[in-house]
Amino acid sequence: MARIYMQAGQGIITINDRDMKAYFSNELLENVVNQPLAILEQVGQYDIKVNVKGGGISAQANAIRLAITKALVSDNEETRPALKKEGFLTRDPRMVERKKFGKRKARRSFQFSKR
């Protein structure tokens, strides 16, 4: 889950009070975060402060991308078709399956013993 605060500025992106380069050690994840800005050719025009929690580091990068995309669309509705075409407005619906009674995990059963 990502919550962002976006305003016009020099393009500084802060994630959980850390610089983006310090938070994401992988350059690929930094590119994922910057994709909506790169498509609209607005890299370096917004200062973005992000609070993100839950999931892994890759899921957090995708959550930040979705939040930035929604902020850009709410700021200017004309950017929606370009971002929608790239699939940035689609939320990943996958969630953890709940544990069932009589099982060890969601689907894993206890070891069967014949004797």
NORPE-V114493 format. One line per field, one symbol per residue. psi: psi as a letter, one per 40 degrees, with the letter a starting at -180 (. if undefined). Layout:
psi: ???
//
This chain:
psi: hhhihhihaefhhhhffiiddddhdhdddddddedddddeffheehhhhhhiiiaadddddddddddddddddddheeeddddddeeeehihehihhihiieidaddhiihhhd.
//
